[in-house]
Amino acid sequence: MTVDIACAPAPVADRASLVVLAGLVAFPFLSPLVAGPSVNTWQSFVTGACLAGLLVLMPTAPLQRKMWIWLAASAFFVVLSDVGRVTAILWPTLGVFVGIGAAASIGAGAVSGQGPHARSVAVGLLVAGLLTAVLGLLQYYGWAEFLGHLTTSPSEGRAWGNLRQRNQFATLINLALVAALWLYASRRSRRTGWALSVAAVLLVAAVAASVSRTGLLQLLLIVGIASVMAWRERRELQGGVQRERLGLPAPWILLSAIPLYAAFHWLLPYLASAGAAVSGTGMLHRLQPAVVTTDSRVVLWQNVLTLIAQRPLTGWGWGELSFAHFATLYSGPRFPVILDNAHNLPLHLAVELGIPAALLICGGFLWMVGAARPWRERDPLRLMAWGLLGVILLHSLLEYPLWYGPFQLVFGLCLGILWPASPKRPEANARKLAARAAAAAWIAVIGYAAWDYTRISQIYLPREARMPAYRDDTLAKLQGSWLFSRQVDFAEVTLTAVTPANAAPMHELAGRVLHFSPEPRVIVKLIESAELLGRDAEAHAWAERFRVAFPAAFARWLDNRPDDAPEL
């Protein structure tokens, strides 16, 4: 790995800029803001605001045409799957594509390597990873309560920072580890190298605390690939290649991360007050063949493959997986909870958009990756981007990090770094003005969405906690939301009793909400309204699906039903 970063001390202005830019990259991962019916909505708003800041402060550049075509085609397939419905989920999804495209333009602008722009991405990820690692270890030992609303306090033995999921926690930590390797390769002093080595030890400890199989696999791949690169560096040096200095640590130092992880895996639960309870759900237990083969993800993927087989060409429609899962009676085991994502990106695209669309989206991306030949890469910044992209895509084969704002931001930055168009210097001023205009428009969109979301969230609060203007006739005042109508419909259907007078509108509303969240409270309203309308066959059909999907809730419902409950 060659080094293309100047070793001279950075000017004061560049240092201040680096702090601000790194903070904008890091804060989406650290934000504690959570409110309303959707856990990750405020995280998306924060990410959008930070993206707008990056648009103003960092240079932008165009992407290669094939990357724009790929992004546009992906968005087109989403829109195509929604034709005739135009559901509220479409607009936030298109906003995600716009945000990724904007982040990619920022990444392309950072390729020039001028000032702190490229370095801010790595520093931001490292800062986010280190702070999250410390927070995760505090959570692991049950010491995070003193932080109050700045974080959550999961049960002892769990670590997830402010990401509220251990796999996302582990992915952030591994993104930070990739960034640390790049910063080590471009270090300006021996002291910086030692500081980054200590940081890497903390990151490995955090991966162990996550007890994430995805995190362990990511760590093994990072260590393995970095060790090969370090070995290649030393081989080239022996072959007479001139270098300012070696970039990466020696291969044996990198490989020592594996026994270090094993040591932390044993030590962390041993030091915990509930060590026995924590170690019972440790990595060794989770890697046992019996646990892996019976993992709920296996059943989930089997169900998704069944759904794909039912509609292989067109898919079920964007955002329709949860409804499809509830409405289908499987011949084998059934994933026992509401299923709103396939936990595998290619499978999710296939089940919602259809196999042809999934093949074009995934195949097009793989073709671009193959054409870029990452295995021949030598540029340090691009190597870091490949590493970050690989960590996110590996996680995407097991879950859905690209449904969350911070990972979308990093994904877009990587696309821009890896597929920038040839720079056209005369257009630099025009691009700066366009970026600032785009940032202003984006802030306006985020501001409107945040206001609308705050408004519709009032119905999910106790009356005394609502804003004064929304304490009375709350539902009536929330109608007409453009972005969050599904959340309003859900509140209305769950709060309104079904009567003969409102059976028809409630039946239509419950049927619509069933596509948003097919949970027992909604299903009950759908069945009751169908019965009042004399649609007994339909009521029995939905009751059968209710019984299969949520047997415990169905049994409780039957216990509270009158004697005319459907016999199944």
SULLINUR-V143700 format. One record per backbone hydrogen bond with DSSP energy under -1.0 kcal/mol. CO is the residue of the C=O (numbers start at 0). NH is the residue of the N-H. If there is no record, write none. Layout:
co = <CO	CO>
nh = <NH	NH>
//
This chain:
co = <10	11	12	13	14	15	16	17	18	19	20	21	22	25	26	37	39	40	41	42	43	44	45	46	47	48	49	50	51	52	53	61	63	64	65	66	67	68	69	70	71	72	73	74	75	76	78	79	81	81	86	88	89	90	91	92	93	94	95	96	97	98	99	100	101	102	103	104	104	105	109	113	115	117	118	119	120	121	122	123	124	125	126	127	128	129	130	131	132	133	134	135	136	137	138	139	143	144	146	147	154	159	164	165	166	167	168	169	170	171	172	173	174	175	176	177	178	179	180	181	183	188	189	190	191	192	193	194	195	196	197	198	199	200	201	202	203	204	205	211	212	213	214	215	216	217	218	219	220	221	222	223	224	225	226	227	228	229	230	231	232	233	234	235	236	249	250	253	254	255	256	257	258	259	260	261	262	263	265	266	271	273	274	275	277	278	281	282	284	287	288	291	294	295	296	297	298	299	300	301	302	303	304	305	306	310	311	316	319	320	321	322	343	344	345	346	347	348	350	351	353	354	355	356	357	358	359	360	361	362	363	364	365	366	367	372	373	378	379	380	381	382	383	384	385	386	387	388	389	390	391	394	394	395	399	400	403	404	405	406	407	408	409	410	411	412	413	414	418	423	424	426	427	428	429	430	431	432	433	434	435	436	437	438	439	440	441	442	443	444	445	446	447	448	449	450	451	452	454	456	457	461	462	466	467	472	474	483	484	485	486	487	488	489	490	491	501	502	503	504	505	506	507	508	509	511	512	512	516	518	518	519	520	521	522	523	524	525	526	527	528	529	530	533	534	535	536	537	538	539	540	541	542	543	544	545	549	550	551	552	553	554	557	561>
nh = <14	15	16	17	18	19	20	21	22	23	24	25	26	28	30	40	43	44	45	46	47	48	49	50	51	52	53	54	55	56	57	420	67	68	69	70	71	72	73	74	75	76	77	78	79	80	81	82	84	85	89	92	93	94	95	96	97	98	99	100	101	102	103	104	105	106	107	60	108	109	112	116	119	121	122	123	124	125	126	127	128	129	130	131	132	133	134	135	136	137	138	139	140	142	141	156	146	147	149	150	157	162	168	169	170	171	172	173	174	175	176	177	178	179	180	181	182	183	184	185	186	192	193	194	195	196	197	198	199	200	201	202	203	204	205	206	207	208	209	215	216	217	218	219	220	221	222	223	224	225	226	227	228	229	230	231	232	233	234	235	236	237	238	240	239	253	254	256	257	259	260	261	262	263	264	265	266	267	269	270	274	277	278	279	280	281	285	286	287	291	292	294	297	299	300	301	302	303	304	305	306	307	308	309	310	314	354	319	323	324	325	326	347	348	349	350	351	352	315	316	357	358	359	360	361	362	363	364	365	366	367	368	369	370	371	375	376	382	383	384	385	386	387	388	389	390	391	392	393	394	395	397	398	344	402	403	407	408	409	410	411	412	413	414	415	416	417	418	63	426	427	430	431	432	433	434	435	436	437	438	439	440	441	442	443	444	445	446	447	448	449	450	451	452	453	454	455	456	457	459	460	464	465	469	470	476	477	487	488	489	490	491	492	493	494	495	505	506	507	508	509	510	511	512	513	514	515	516	518	521	522	523	524	525	526	527	528	529	530	531	532	534	533	535	538	539	540	541	542	543	544	545	546	547	548	549	553	554	555	556	557	558	560	564>
//
